[in-house]
Amino acid sequence: MEKFTQLNNTAVPLPMEDIDTDQIIPARFLKATTREGFGENLFRDWRYEQDNTPKDFILNNKTYDGCFYNFRPL
């Protein structure tokens, strides 16, 4: 296997500190028996209203689809 030295991707800026881990993946989505579906529930309560309509949140911006998430202060 070749040594990993560089990642070329766009980072999603999340200029927040001390993010509550229950907000990253809410506990109600951690009951799965497989490791699938976590991406669609990432920051679920920040991204969607209770009726599943999208909120104005950076992860709902199509510009950042497939990008790397940077969870540290800028």
C-alpha positions as YAML, in Angstrom:
chain: A
units: angstrom
residues:
- id: 1
  name: MET
  ca: [0.00, 0.00, 0.00]
- id: 2
  name: GLU
  ca: [1.29, 3.44, -0.91]
- id: 3
  name: LYS
  ca: [1.95, 5.92, 1.91]
- id: 4
  name: PHE
  ca: [-0.79, 8.55, 2.36]
- id: 5
  name: THR
  ca: [0.78, 12.02, 2.16]
- id: 6
  name: GLN
  ca: [-1.78, 14.47, 0.81]
- id: 7
  name: LEU
  ca: [-5.54, 14.98, 0.62]
- id: 8
  name: ASN
  ca: [-6.87, 17.06, -2.26]
- id: 9
  name: ASN
  ca: [-10.43, 18.07, -1.58]
- id: 10
  name: THR
  ca: [-12.60, 21.04, -0.65]
- id: 11
  name: ALA
  ca: [-13.24, 21.53, 3.07]
- id: 12
  name: VAL
  ca: [-16.61, 22.58, 4.43]
- id: 13
  name: PRO
  ca: [-16.11, 25.46, 6.86]
- id: 14
  name: LEU
  ca: [-17.92, 24.96, 10.16]
- id: 15
  name: PRO
  ca: [-16.71, 27.89, 12.26]
- id: 16
  name: MET
  ca: [-18.04, 26.53, 15.54]
- id: 17
  name: GLU
  ca: [-16.32, 25.40, 18.72]
- id: 18
  name: ASP
  ca: [-17.34, 22.78, 21.27]
- id: 19
  name: ILE
  ca: [-19.90, 21.04, 19.09]
- id: 20
  name: ASP
  ca: [-22.11, 18.75, 21.15]
- id: 21
  name: THR
  ca: [-21.50, 15.19, 19.91]
- id: 22
  name: ASP
  ca: [-25.25, 14.54, 20.13]
- id: 23
  name: GLN
  ca: [-25.65, 17.12, 17.36]
- id: 24
  name: ILE
  ca: [-23.14, 15.47, 15.02]
- id: 25
  name: ILE
  ca: [-25.19, 12.25, 14.80]
- id: 26
  name: PRO
  ca: [-28.28, 12.44, 17.02]
- id: 27
  name: ALA
  ca: [-28.67, 9.37, 19.28]
- id: 28
  name: ARG
  ca: [-31.93, 8.32, 17.63]
- id: 29
  name: PHE
  ca: [-29.90, 7.47, 14.49]
- id: 30
  name: LEU
  ca: [-27.25, 5.42, 16.30]
- id: 31
  name: LYS
  ca: [-29.47, 2.38, 16.79]
- id: 32
  name: ALA
  ca: [-28.61, 0.90, 13.39]
- id: 33
  name: THR
  ca: [-26.85, -2.43, 13.19]
- id: 34
  name: THR
  ca: [-24.80, -1.35, 10.17]
- id: 35
  name: ARG
  ca: [-22.66, 1.70, 9.52]
- id: 36
  name: GLU
  ca: [-24.90, 3.04, 6.79]
- id: 37
  name: GLY
  ca: [-26.98, 6.20, 6.64]
- id: 38
  name: PHE
  ca: [-24.83, 8.27, 8.98]
- id: 39
  name: GLY
  ca: [-24.06, 10.86, 6.29]
- id: 40
  name: GLU
  ca: [-27.69, 11.74, 5.67]
- id: 41
  name: ASN
  ca: [-28.18, 12.22, 9.42]
- id: 42
  name: LEU
  ca: [-25.04, 14.28, 10.02]
- id: 43
  name: PHE
  ca: [-26.13, 17.39, 11.97]
- id: 44
  name: ARG
  ca: [-29.71, 16.32, 11.26]
- id: 45
  name: ASP
  ca: [-31.35, 18.72, 13.73]
- id: 46
  name: TRP
  ca: [-29.32, 21.66, 12.40]
- id: 47
  name: ARG
  ca: [-29.98, 20.75, 8.75]
- id: 48
  name: TYR
  ca: [-33.72, 19.98, 8.76]
- id: 49
  name: GLU
  ca: [-36.96, 21.13, 10.32]
- id: 50
  name: GLN
  ca: [-39.14, 18.54, 12.09]
- id: 51
  name: ASP
  ca: [-41.13, 18.11, 8.86]
- id: 52
  name: ASN
  ca: [-37.83, 17.35, 7.00]
- id: 53
  name: THR
  ca: [-37.73, 20.62, 5.06]
- id: 54
  name: PRO
  ca: [-34.13, 21.82, 4.71]
- id: 55
  name: LYS
  ca: [-32.91, 24.71, 6.84]
- id: 56
  name: ASP
  ca: [-30.38, 27.29, 5.65]
- id: 57
  name: PHE
  ca: [-27.32, 25.32, 6.84]
- id: 58
  name: ILE
  ca: [-23.98, 24.96, 5.05]
- id: 59
  name: LEU
  ca: [-24.22, 21.17, 4.68]
- id: 60
  name: ASN
  ca: [-27.40, 21.65, 2.64]
- id: 61
  name: ASN
  ca: [-25.45, 23.71, 0.10]
- id: 62
  name: LYS
  ca: [-24.86, 21.54, -3.00]
- id: 63
  name: THR
  ca: [-21.47, 23.24, -3.45]
- id: 64
  name: TYR
  ca: [-20.15, 21.09, -0.61]
- id: 65
  name: ASP
  ca: [-21.53, 17.69, -1.70]
- id: 66
  name: GLY
  ca: [-18.81, 15.07, -1.21]
- id: 67
  name: CYS
  ca: [-16.45, 17.46, 0.57]
- id: 68
  name: PHE
  ca: [-14.32, 17.03, 3.66]
- id: 69
  name: TYR
  ca: [-15.72, 18.41, 6.94]
- id: 70
  name: ASN
  ca: [-13.37, 20.53, 9.00]
- id: 71
  name: PHE
  ca: [-14.46, 20.53, 12.66]
- id: 72
  name: ARG
  ca: [-12.05, 23.03, 14.13]
- id: 73
  name: PRO
  ca: [-11.97, 26.78, 14.66]
- id: 74
  name: LEU
  ca: [-10.92, 28.83, 11.65]
...
